[in-house]
Amino acid sequence: MAATTTLKLPEELKARILPLAEAAGKSPHAWMIEALEDRVAQSEAYAAFVAEAMENDREMSETGLGYAMEDVHQYLLAKLKGKPVKRPKPVKV
C-alpha cells in the first residue's frame, strides 16, 4: 500500500526534474519515485559495504592475518587476463 507524502520542492529543482522526466517518458511523480528508489538502494548498498569492511577490519585485528597488497594485485591482474591463478595466502600483519 502506498503512503502519501508531501514534498515541497524548490522551484529550481522542480524545473530541472521536468525535462528529465519528459526525456525518460515518465511523469515527474514517477521519475521522482524512481530516483528515490535508486538513492535508497545506493544508500543501503553503501551501508552494507561499510558494515562488511568494519567486520573484516575487526577480524583482521583479532587474527592478525591479512593479504599482501602485491599478492592481491598480481592475483587480480592474472584474473583479468583470464589466467588460472590461485588465491593469495594470508600473511601475518
C-alpha positions in Angstrom: 0.0 0.0 0.0 1.3 3.4 -0.9 1.7 6.1 1.7 1.1 9.8 0.8 3.9 12.2 1.5 4.1 15.8 0.5 7.4 17.2 -0.7 7.9 20.9 -1.1 10.5 21.3 -3.9 12.4 24.4 -4.7 11.1 25.8 -8.0 14.6 25.5 -9.5 14.7 21.7 -8.7 11.2 21.2 -10.0 12.2 22.9 -13.2 15.2 20.7 -13.5 13.2 17.5 -12.9 10.5 18.2 -15.6 12.7 17.9 -18.7 14.4 14.8 -17.2 11.1 13.1 -16.6 9.8 14.0 -20.1 13.0 12.7 -21.7 12.5 9.4 -19.8 8.9 9.3 -20.9 7.6 9.5 -17.3 5.6 11.8 -15.2 7.6 13.9 -12.8 6.0 11.9 -10.0 7.1 8.6 -11.5 10.5 9.9 -12.2 10.9 11.1 -8.6 9.8 7.8 -7.2 12.3 6.0 -9.3 15.0 8.5 -8.3 14.2 7.9 -4.6 14.2 4.1 -5.0 17.6 4.3 -6.7 19.0 6.5 -3.9 17.7 4.3 -1.2 19.2 1.2 -2.9 22.6 3.1 -3.2 22.5 4.1 0.5 21.6 0.6 1.6 24.4 -0.9 -0.5 26.9 1.6 0.9 25.8 0.8 4.4 26.3 -2.9 3.8 29.7 -2.3 2.2 30.8 -0.2 5.3 29.5 -2.9 7.7 31.3 -5.6 5.8 34.5 -3.6 5.8 34.2 -2.9 9.6 33.7 -6.6 10.2 36.7 -7.6 8.0 38.8 -5.0 9.9 37.7 -6.4 13.2 38.5 -9.9 12.1 41.9 -8.9 10.8 42.7 -7.1 14.1 41.7 -10.2 16.0 43.6 -12.8 13.9 46.5 -10.6 12.7 46.0 -12.1 9.2 45.7 -10.1 6.0 46.9 -10.1 2.4 50.0 -8.5 1.0 49.0 -5.8 -1.4 51.4 -7.0 -4.1 49.9 -10.5 -3.9 46.4 -9.2 -4.3 47.4 -7.0 -7.3 49.1 -9.9 -9.0 46.1 -12.1 -8.4 43.7 -9.6 -9.8 45.8 -8.8 -12.9 46.1 -12.5 -13.7 42.3 -13.0 -13.2 41.6 -10.1 -15.5 43.8 -11.7 -18.2 41.9 -14.9 -17.8 44.8 -16.8 -16.5 44.3 -19.6 -14.0 45.6 -18.4 -10.6 45.5 -19.5 -7.0 44.2 -17.1 -4.4 46.9 -15.4 -2.3 47.6 -16.8 1.1 47.0 -14.7 4.2 50.1 -13.4 6.0 50.7 -12.1 9.5 50.2 -8.3 9.5 
